[in-house]
Amino acid sequence: MSDHRPQLDQALRLVHDVLGAEVAGVFLYGSAVLGGLRPDSDLDVFVVARRRMTDHERRNLLHGLLGISGRGARNGEPARPVELIVVAQGDVRPWRYPPRCEFLYGEWLREEFERGEVPAPAVMPDLAPLITMVLLGDAPLFGPPPAQLLDPVPHEDLRRAIVAGVPELLADLASDTRNVLLTLARVWTTLATGTVTSKDVAASWALDRLPDRHRPVLARARSLYLGGRDSLVDPVDPADPPDSVGAGSESWDGEMPAVRAHVDVVVRAIEQLAERGGH
């Protein structure tokens, strides 16, 4: 995280500039605290505000994030995409489902934002796993530990939220293959174990439970996520096949029949666990 502390400090200053004393807590979560940042990882920041945001605050926060978030070097410092979420504490504590999100910024939405769209408040079931990760990571950038501001998410609501997101994931399979494969593995892992893990750990768990013919595409997705290194020397998962595509290659065109067959198996496993109520 140290290489990206300047970028996190920028985001933290921006949040305070926009929301001032209404900021109750700011927390780092995701890859940075669940196993370490990977080459393509975002910086995930979760903000708890004391009240809901105004339209003016949303526009100011968006404008600032468009200048902070991105990949490459900015002002001589390494930069990553920033995903930043704001919730109003009263909308998530006491916990209720589905929860409301005040503001969501992600680089995948940049084109919409640059056209003038502004993040709007919305019901967001995905807050259930995100709050679970924030509490698990326990990594405040400002304010008290997250458990002092956020209630734990009941397993039933965590299960409902991650299952509800599967159709949207499947819709992105062709355009975001690696991420969809890894996220489906994490959904399966969470339903089966009741815990939220990093994507590579979830993929290792899933690889141990997949039939041999359905393992290669997930093994490749995991290897690319970890940086494209030769998975034969990966001590975590010796069953990964050699990484024949190289570190920067992400074309899945020739593998889509195998990808879809793999996804069918994983989705069936998810559906079976959902019907039984998870672990």
HUBELNOR-V996750 format. One record per residue. D_FIRST is the distance of its C-alpha to the first C-alpha in whole Angstrom. Layout:
d_first=D_FIRST
d_first=D_FIRST
This chain:
d_first=0
d_first=4
d_first=6
d_first=5
d_first=6
d_first=10
d_first=10
d_first=9
d_first=12
d_first=14
d_first=14
d_first=15
d_first=17
d_first=19
d_first=19
d_first=21
d_first=23
d_first=24
d_first=25
d_first=25
d_first=26
d_first=26
d_first=23
d_first=23
d_first=19
d_first=16
d_first=13
d_first=10
d_first=11
d_first=12
d_first=10
d_first=7
d_first=9
d_first=12
d_first=11
d_first=8
d_first=7
d_first=11
d_first=12
d_first=14
d_first=11
d_first=11
d_first=9
d_first=12
d_first=13
d_first=16
d_first=18
d_first=21
d_first=24
d_first=27
d_first=29
d_first=30
d_first=29
d_first=31
d_first=32
d_first=31
d_first=28
d_first=27
d_first=28
d_first=26
d_first=23
d_first=23
d_first=24
d_first=21
d_first=19
d_first=21
d_first=20
d_first=16
d_first=15
d_first=16
d_first=15
d_first=15
d_first=15
d_first=16
d_first=18
d_first=17
d_first=13
d_first=11
d_first=11
d_first=11
d_first=14
d_first=13
d_first=15
d_first=16
d_first=19
d_first=21
d_first=24
d_first=27
d_first=27
d_first=30
d_first=30
d_first=28
d_first=29
d_first=32
d_first=30
d_first=32
d_first=32
d_first=32
d_first=29
d_first=29
d_first=26
d_first=26
d_first=24
d_first=22
d_first=20
d_first=19
d_first=19
d_first=22
d_first=24
d_first=24
d_first=27
d_first=29
d_first=27
d_first=28
d_first=32
d_first=32
d_first=31
d_first=29
d_first=27
d_first=30
d_first=30
d_first=30
d_first=31
d_first=28
d_first=28
d_first=25
d_first=23
d_first=25
d_first=22
d_first=19
d_first=20
d_first=21
d_first=17
d_first=16
d_first=18
d_first=17
d_first=14
d_first=15
d_first=12
d_first=13
d_first=12
d_first=16
d_first=19
d_first=20
d_first=19
d_first=19
d_first=22
d_first=24
d_first=24
d_first=24
d_first=26
d_first=26
d_first=27
d_first=30
d_first=30
d_first=33
d_first=31
d_first=28
d_first=30
d_first=32
d_first=29
d_first=27
d_first=31
d_first=32
d_first=29
d_first=30
d_first=33
d_first=30
d_first=28
d_first=31
d_first=32
d_first=29
d_first=30
d_first=31
d_first=29
d_first=25
d_first=26
d_first=23
d_first=22
d_first=25
d_first=26
d_first=22
d_first=23
d_first=26
d_first=25
d_first=23
d_first=26
d_first=28
d_first=26
d_first=25
d_first=29
d_first=30
d_first=28
d_first=27
d_first=23
d_first=21
d_first=18
d_first=16
d_first=18
d_first=18
d_first=19
d_first=22
d_first=23
d_first=24
d_first=26
d_first=27
d_first=28
d_first=30
d_first=32
d_first=33
d_first=36
d_first=36
d_first=37
d_first=34
d_first=31
d_first=31
d_first=29
d_first=27
d_first=26
d_first=25
d_first=23
d_first=21
d_first=21
d_first=20
d_first=17
d_first=16
d_first=17
d_first=20
d_first=21
d_first=24
d_first=24
d_first=27
d_first=25
d_first=23
d_first=23
d_first=22
d_first=25
d_first=28
d_first=30
d_first=28
d_first=30
d_first=29
d_first=27
d_first=30
d_first=28
d_first=26
d_first=22
d_first=23
d_first=26
d_first=25
d_first=29
d_first=30
d_first=34
d_first=36
d_first=34
d_first=35
d_first=38
d_first=36
d_first=33
d_first=35
d_first=37
d_first=34
d_first=33
d_first=36
d_first=36
d_first=32
d_first=34
d_first=37
d_first=35
d_first=33
d_first=36
d_first=38
d_first=35
d_first=35
d_first=39
d_first=39
d_first=36
d_first=33
d_first=33
